[in-house]
């Protein structure tokens, strides 16, 4: 039951994932300013077999980006920086010690250009 709960939480977190900013400058896909994506997953109900989580960002015409999540306490998190605005496909894979994928989820996300106040 714990594995099913983790899988459901994992997929819901992935599907609810979005890029946010308090001050968007230009929300059109043509904006040229790079942005970033931050992803956090709740690990409270994760089975102990999950020892590594990897996020993969892909989009036609761009290099595929891959980043490993930092797992600590009850969360796993990762960040991608310098991402061009537009629609990206993100896939997140959870692995065991044998590097076998135990769980996988994917979603398309919209990345916006942002202006941060300093």
TIDREN-530919 format. One record per residue (C-alpha): residue number from 0; residue in one letter; chain; x negated, y, z. Coordinates in steps of 0.05 Angstrom, whole numbers, plus 5000, padded with zeros to 4 digits. Example, Ala and Ser with C-alpha at 12.3 -4.5 7.8 and 13.67 -1.06 7.14 Angstrom:
% residues 2
+-----+---+---+------+------+------+
!   k ! r ! c !    u !    v !    w !
+-----+---+---+------+------+------+
!   0 ! A ! A ! 4754 ! 4910 ! 5156 !
!   1 ! S ! A ! 4727 ! 4979 ! 5143 !
+-----+---+---+------+------+------+
% end
This chain:
% residues 118
+-----+---+---+------+------+------+
!   k ! r ! c !    u !    v !    w !
+-----+---+---+------+------+------+
!   0 ! X ! A ! 5000 ! 5000 ! 5000 !
!   1 ! X ! A ! 4942 ! 5047 ! 5016 !
!   2 ! X ! A ! 4914 ! 5037 ! 4945 !
!   3 ! X ! A ! 4981 ! 5054 ! 4913 !
!   4 ! X ! A ! 4987 ! 5116 ! 4957 !
!   5 ! X ! A ! 4917 ! 5138 ! 4936 !
!   6 ! X ! A ! 4933 ! 5127 ! 4862 !
!   7 ! X ! A ! 4997 ! 5166 ! 4867 !
!   8 ! X ! A ! 4963 ! 5223 ! 4905 !
!   9 ! X ! A ! 4906 ! 5222 ! 4854 !
!  10 ! X ! A ! 4953 ! 5226 ! 4794 !
!  11 ! X ! A ! 4997 ! 5279 ! 4826 !
!  12 ! X ! A ! 4936 ! 5321 ! 4844 !
!  13 ! X ! A ! 4911 ! 5315 ! 4773 !
!  14 ! X ! A ! 4978 ! 5333 ! 4742 !
!  15 ! X ! A ! 4987 ! 5393 ! 4788 !
!  16 ! X ! A ! 4916 ! 5416 ! 4776 !
!  17 ! X ! A ! 4912 ! 5486 ! 4746 !
!  18 ! X ! A ! 4863 ! 5543 ! 4738 !
!  19 ! X ! A ! 4884 ! 5604 ! 4778 !
!  20 ! X ! A ! 4861 ! 5675 ! 4785 !
!  21 ! X ! A ! 4891 ! 5733 ! 4823 !
!  22 ! X ! A ! 4873 ! 5782 ! 4767 !
!  23 ! X ! A ! 4876 ! 5754 ! 4697 !
!  24 ! X ! A ! 4845 ! 5800 ! 4645 !
!  25 ! X ! A ! 4869 ! 5766 ! 4582 !
!  26 ! X ! A ! 4911 ! 5704 ! 4580 !
!  27 ! X ! A ! 4906 ! 5694 ! 4505 !
!  28 ! X ! A ! 4866 ! 5634 ! 4479 !
!  29 ! X ! A ! 4825 ! 5683 ! 4437 !
!  30 ! X ! A ! 4792 ! 5716 ! 4497 !
!  31 ! X ! A ! 4717 ! 5705 ! 4496 !
!  32 ! X ! A ! 4698 ! 5711 ! 4570 !
!  33 ! X ! A ! 4679 ! 5645 ! 4601 !
!  34 ! X ! A ! 4715 ! 5620 ! 4662 !
!  35 ! X ! A ! 4709 ! 5562 ! 4711 !
!  36 ! X ! A ! 4750 ! 5502 ! 4734 !
!  37 ! X ! A ! 4750 ! 5477 ! 4805 !
!  38 ! X ! A ! 4782 ! 5411 ! 4823 !
!  39 ! X ! A ! 4796 ! 5383 ! 4893 !
!  40 ! X ! A ! 4826 ! 5316 ! 4910 !
!  41 ! X ! A ! 4853 ! 5293 ! 4977 !
!  42 ! X ! A ! 4814 ! 5232 ! 4999 !
!  43 ! X ! A ! 4852 ! 5217 ! 5063 !
!  44 ! X ! A ! 4886 ! 5155 ! 5035 !
!  45 ! X ! A ! 4830 ! 5136 ! 4987 !
!  46 ! X ! A ! 4810 ! 5063 ! 4991 !
!  47 ! X ! A ! 4739 ! 5053 ! 5017 !
!  48 ! X ! A ! 4720 ! 5021 ! 4950 !
!  49 ! X ! A ! 4720 ! 5089 ! 4917 !
!  50 ! X ! A ! 4648 ! 5112 ! 4923 !
!  51 ! X ! A ! 4641 ! 5159 ! 4863 !
!  52 ! X ! A ! 4687 ! 5205 ! 4825 !
!  53 ! X ! A ! 4670 ! 5237 ! 4758 !
!  54 ! X ! A ! 4706 ! 5292 ! 4720 !
!  55 ! X ! A ! 4700 ! 5298 ! 4644 !
!  56 ! X ! A ! 4722 ! 5360 ! 4605 !
!  57 ! X ! A ! 4731 ! 5355 ! 4530 !
!  58 ! X ! A ! 4756 ! 5399 ! 4473 !
!  59 ! X ! A ! 4749 ! 5396 ! 4398 !
!  60 ! X ! A ! 4691 ! 5439 ! 4374 !
!  61 ! X ! A ! 4657 ! 5442 ! 4443 !
!  62 ! X ! A ! 4607 ! 5399 ! 4481 !
!  63 ! X ! A ! 4638 ! 5348 ! 4528 !
!  64 ! X ! A ! 4621 ! 5366 ! 4600 !
!  65 ! X ! A ! 4614 ! 5316 ! 4657 !
!  66 ! X ! A ! 4606 ! 5330 ! 4731 !
!  67 ! X ! A ! 4605 ! 5286 ! 4793 !
!  68 ! X ! A ! 4651 ! 5303 ! 4851 !
!  69 ! X ! A ! 4622 ! 5316 ! 4920 !
!  70 ! X ! A ! 4658 ! 5270 ! 4969 !
!  71 ! X ! A ! 4662 ! 5293 ! 5041 !
!  72 ! X ! A ! 4710 ! 5288 ! 5099 !
!  73 ! X ! A ! 4780 ! 5284 ! 5069 !
!  74 ! X ! A ! 4767 ! 5316 ! 5001 !
!  75 ! X ! A ! 4728 ! 5307 ! 4938 !
!  76 ! X ! A ! 4712 ! 5369 ! 4897 !
!  77 ! X ! A ! 4677 ! 5390 ! 4834 !
!  78 ! X ! A ! 4668 ! 5454 ! 4792 !
!  79 ! X ! A ! 4655 ! 5468 ! 4719 !
!  80 ! X ! A ! 4628 ! 5537 ! 4702 !
!  81 ! X ! A ! 4621 ! 5575 ! 4637 !
!  82 ! X ! A ! 4683 ! 5544 ! 4606 !
!  83 ! X ! A ! 4711 ! 5577 ! 4544 !
!  84 ! X ! A ! 4784 ! 5598 ! 4550 !
!  85 ! X ! A ! 4836 ! 5554 ! 4518 !
!  86 ! X ! A ! 4865 ! 5485 ! 4527 !
!  87 ! X ! A ! 4817 ! 5431 ! 4553 !
!  88 ! X ! A ! 4828 ! 5357 ! 4567 !
!  89 ! X ! A ! 4805 ! 5334 ! 4636 !
!  90 ! X ! A ! 4796 ! 5261 ! 4655 !
!  91 ! X ! A ! 4778 ! 5240 ! 4725 !
!  92 ! X ! A ! 4751 ! 5170 ! 4739 !
!  93 ! X ! A ! 4742 ! 5138 ! 4808 !
!  94 ! X ! A ! 4688 ! 5085 ! 4812 !
!  95 ! X ! A ! 4666 ! 5031 ! 4862 !
!  96 ! X ! A ! 4595 ! 5012 ! 4881 !
!  97 ! X ! A ! 4589 ! 4968 ! 4818 !
!  98 ! X ! A ! 4604 ! 5029 ! 4775 !
!  99 ! X ! A ! 4671 ! 4998 ! 4754 !
! 100 ! X ! A ! 4729 ! 5047 ! 4743 !
! 101 ! X ! A ! 4782 ! 5034 ! 4795 !
! 102 ! X ! A ! 4828 ! 5093 ! 4780 !
! 103 ! X ! A ! 4833 ! 5141 ! 4722 !
! 104 ! X ! A ! 4878 ! 5200 ! 4706 !
! 105 ! X ! A ! 4879 ! 5254 ! 4653 !
! 106 ! X ! A ! 4915 ! 5320 ! 4637 !
! 107 ! X ! A ! 4909 ! 5380 ! 4591 !
! 108 ! X ! A ! 4895 ! 5446 ! 4626 !
! 109 ! X ! A ! 4896 ! 5518 ! 4603 !
! 110 ! X ! A ! 4834 ! 5559 ! 4621 !
! 111 ! X ! A ! 4843 ! 5635 ! 4625 !
! 112 ! X ! A ! 4792 ! 5691 ! 4626 !
! 113 ! X ! A ! 4789 ! 5723 ! 4694 !
! 114 ! X ! A ! 4764 ! 5786 ! 4727 !
! 115 ! X ! A ! 4741 ! 5779 ! 4799 !
! 116 ! X ! A ! 4737 ! 5839 ! 4845 !
! 117 ! X ! A ! 4672 ! 5846 ! 4883 !
+-----+---+---+------+------+------+
% end
